[in-house]
Amino acid sequence: MMQRFAGVGARVANAVRVSKELVASGAVDETLVWSVPRGALAFQLSLPPLDRIAFDYGEFVEGASHAYETLHALLYRDSRPGDGELLAGTCTPQIARVLGATAEELHGGAAPVRYTLEDSVLARRSLSAVVVDSFASPRERDLEYTLRGYDDALYLADGAARAALLDATTDELLALRRSRESGAAPPPDDGAAALSAEFDVLFESNERVSVETGPAGSVVVEKRQVSTWRFVSPSLEAPEWRVAKIF
């Protein structure tokens, strides 16, 4: 019993240390994420496998901020030839499609009302949640990502085809997991285990947007924008982060 309490005490102490490091590195803004979520975040980061991975969370949030500013500006400015390549290199296929369609709605040639971002100042940012998944194989990871909507596989199919694909993806994923849990040997192409991660970053920005109302002129709207962006990497050995969701 004493050993169990000692183990819990060691984990709590480690989480306290991680919490202080997160604040000191700039990964967590104390005024944006209140203490209980920050403590839960720190506790999770202090547990395996993240406790054994050398990762600079402050640097990650800094990079996430650049992605926020770049993609946010893309939504409001006139489209450019390299926008598709920029979206493909920064986002998962699904969110790249969504952002591209949103940009067209905001300032495309056929848009009934045009929106122009006059000013955007990123006031605060904070790492707010982390999920690390351990998959028995890259195939399991890819199937799970399809079900989460991180690619466009389900979107591109419609009607009966979509329902069939959803069922087939779910059945294959469950079959792989049952095979692993029963101790059966994995199929030859199953590959090695894969660690993937999802990091949520909370952003707060102050914006000034000009809305063209027609020949009469435009209206300037000032607002505080708060949103959470989910970044996904299918591997932690050589992370390649992509924006997967925006809340």
C-alpha positions in Angstrom: 0.0 0.0 0.0 2.8 2.4 0.9 4.5 1.7 -2.4 1.3 2.5 -4.3 1.0 5.9 -2.5 4.7 6.5 -3.2 4.1 5.9 -6.9 1.1 8.3 -7.0 3.1 10.9 -5.1 5.9 10.6 -7.6 3.5 11.1 -10.5 1.9 14.1 -8.9 5.3 15.6 -8.2 6.3 15.0 -11.8 3.1 16.6 -13.0 3.8 19.7 -10.9 7.2 20.0 -12.4 5.8 19.6 -16.0 3.2 22.3 -15.2 5.8 24.8 -14.2 7.9 23.9 -17.3 4.9 24.4 -19.6 4.3 27.9 -18.2 8.0 28.8 -18.3 8.4 27.7 -21.9 5.4 29.7 -23.1 3.4 26.6 -24.1 0.7 27.4 -21.6 -0.8 30.8 -20.9 -1.8 30.9 -17.2 -4.5 33.5 -18.0 -6.1 31.5 -20.8 -6.2 28.0 -19.3 -7.3 27.8 -15.8 -5.5 25.7 -13.2 -7.4 22.4 -13.2 -7.2 21.8 -17.0 -3.5 22.8 -16.9 -2.9 20.4 -14.1 -4.7 17.6 -16.0 -2.6 18.5 -19.1 0.6 18.4 -17.1 -0.3 15.0 -15.5 -1.0 13.5 -18.9 2.3 14.8 -20.3 4.1 13.2 -17.4 2.8 9.7 -18.1 4.2 7.2 -20.7 4.9 7.4 -23.5 5.2 11.2 -23.5 7.5 11.2 -20.5 10.0 9.4 -22.6 9.8 11.6 -25.7 12.0 14.6 -26.0 9.6 17.3 -27.1 9.7 21.1 -26.9 6.1 22.2 -26.2 6.9 25.9 -26.3 8.4 25.5 -29.7 5.4 23.5 -30.9 2.9 26.2 -29.7 5.1 28.9 -31.4 4.9 26.9 -34.7 1.1 26.5 -34.2 0.8 30.2 -33.9 2.5 30.7 -37.3 0.0 28.2 -38.8 -2.9 30.1 -37.2 -1.8 33.5 -38.6 -1.0 32.1 -42.1 -4.2 30.2 -42.6 -6.3 32.9 -41.0 -5.0 35.5 -43.4 -5.5 33.0 -46.3 -9.3 32.9 -45.4 -9.7 36.6 -46.0 -7.4 37.6 -48.8 -7.7 37.1 -52.5 -6.7 33.6 -53.6 -3.2 33.0 -55.0 -1.8 30.2 -57.2 0.1 28.6 -54.3 -2.9 28.4 -51.8 -3.7 24.8 -52.6 -0.1 23.7 -52.0 0.0 25.7 -48.8 -3.2 24.1 -47.5 -2.0 20.6 -48.5 1.3 21.1 -46.6 -0.4 22.6 -43.5 -3.7 20.7 -43.1 -5.2 17.3 -43.4 -7.1 16.7 -46.6 -10.5 17.3 -45.0 -9.7 20.6 -43.3 -7.8 21.8 -46.4 -11.0 21.3 -48.4 -13.1 23.1 -45.7 -10.8 26.1 -45.4 -10.5 26.4 -49.2 -14.3 26.4 -49.5 -14.6 28.9 -46.6 -12.1 31.3 -48.3 -14.1 31.2 -51.5 -17.3 32.0 -49.6 -15.7 34.9 -47.8 -14.0 36.7 -50.8 -14.4 34.6 -53.9 -15.7 36.2 -57.1 -19.2 34.9 -56.7 -19.4 35.8 -53.0 -22.5 38.1 -52.5 -20.7 39.9 -49.6 -16.9 40.4 -49.4 -15.0 40.2 -46.1 -11.6 41.8 -45.7 -9.4 41.2 -42.7 -8.0 44.6 -41.9 -6.1 43.7 -38.7 -5.6 40.6 -36.7 -3.5 40.5 -33.5 -2.9 37.2 -31.8 -3.3 38.1 -28.2 -2.8 34.8 -26.4 -2.2 31.2 -27.2 -2.1 28.1 -25.0 -1.6 24.3 -25.3 -4.9 23.1 -23.9 -5.1 19.3 -24.5 -3.0 16.4 -25.6 -4.0 12.9 -26.8 -1.4 10.3 -27.7 -2.6 7.0 -29.2 -0.6 3.8 -29.5 -1.7 1.7 -32.5 -0.5 -1.8 -33.2 0.2 -0.8 -36.8 0.0 2.1 -39.2 -3.0 0.5 -40.8 -5.0 0.7 -37.5 -4.0 4.3 -37.2 -5.1 5.1 -40.7 -8.4 3.4 -40.3 -9.0 5.3 -37.0 -8.1 8.6 -38.7 -10.6 7.9 -41.4 -13.3 7.4 -38.8 -12.3 10.6 -37.1 -12.6 12.5 -40.4 -9.0 13.4 -40.8 -9.0 12.5 -44.4 -11.7 12.9 -47.1 -12.4 9.2 -47.7 -15.9 9.3 -46.1 -16.6 12.7 -47.5 -15.9 11.8 -51.1 -18.3 8.8 -50.9 -22.0 9.5 -50.6 -25.2 7.7 -50.0 -25.0 3.9 -49.9 -21.3 4.0 -50.8 -20.5 6.1 -47.8 -22.5 3.8 -45.5 -20.7 0.8 -47.0 -17.3 2.4 -46.6 -18.0 3.3 -43.0 -19.1 -0.2 -42.2 -16.1 -1.7 -44.0 -13.7 0.6 -42.2 -15.2 -0.1 -38.8 -15.3 -3.9 -39.4 -11.6 -4.0 -40.5 -10.5 -1.9 -37.5 -12.4 -4.2 -35.1 -11.1 -7.3 -36.7 -7.5 -6.1 -36.4 -8.0 -5.3 -32.7 -9.7 -8.6 -32.0 -6.8 -10.4 -33.7 -4.3 -8.5 -31.6 -6.2 -9.0 -28.3 -6.6 -12.8 -28.9 -2.9 -13.2 -29.4 -3.1 -14.1 -33.0 -0.2 -13.2 -35.2 -0.7 -10.0 -37.1 -0.9 -10.1 -40.9 2.4 -9.7 -42.8 1.7 -6.1 -43.8 0.6 -5.0 -40.4 3.9 -3.3 -39.7 5.3 -2.1 -36.4 3.4 -0.2 -33.7 2.7 3.5 -34.3 2.5 6.4 -31.9 0.4 9.3 -33.0 -0.6 12.5 -31.3 -3.3 15.2 -31.3 -2.5 18.5 -29.7 -5.2 21.2 -29.1 -4.0 24.8 -29.0 -6.4 27.6 -27.8 -6.0 30.9 -29.6 -7.4 34.3 -28.7 -7.1 37.1 -31.2 -8.4 40.7 -31.7 -9.7 41.3 -35.2 -11.0 44.1 -37.4 -12.9 42.9 -40.5 -14.4 45.1 -43.2 -17.6 43.9 -44.7 -18.6 45.3 -48.0 -22.4 45.9 -48.0 -22.7 46.9 -51.7 -22.4 50.3 -53.5 -23.2 52.1 -50.3 -19.9 51.2 -48.7 -18.7 48.9 -46.0 -19.0 48.2 -42.3 -16.1 47.6 -40.0 -16.6 45.0 -37.4 -14.2 44.6 -34.4 -14.3 41.3 -32.5 -12.4 39.0 -30.1 -12.0 35.6 -31.8 -11.5 32.5 -29.6 -10.9 29.2 -31.2 -9.2 25.8 -30.7 -7.1 24.3 -33.4 -6.3 20.6 -33.4 -2.9 19.6 -34.8 -2.3 15.9 -35.7 0.9 14.0 -36.4 0.7 10.4 -37.5 4.1 9.8 -35.9 6.1 11.1 -33.0 9.4 9.8 -34.2 9.5 12.4 -37.0 6.5 14.6 -36.3 4.7 16.2 -39.3 1.9 18.3 -37.9 -1.2 19.1 -39.8 -4.3 21.1 -38.8 -7.1 18.6 -38.5 -10.0 20.4 -36.8 -11.0 23.9 -35.8 -13.5 24.5 -33.0 
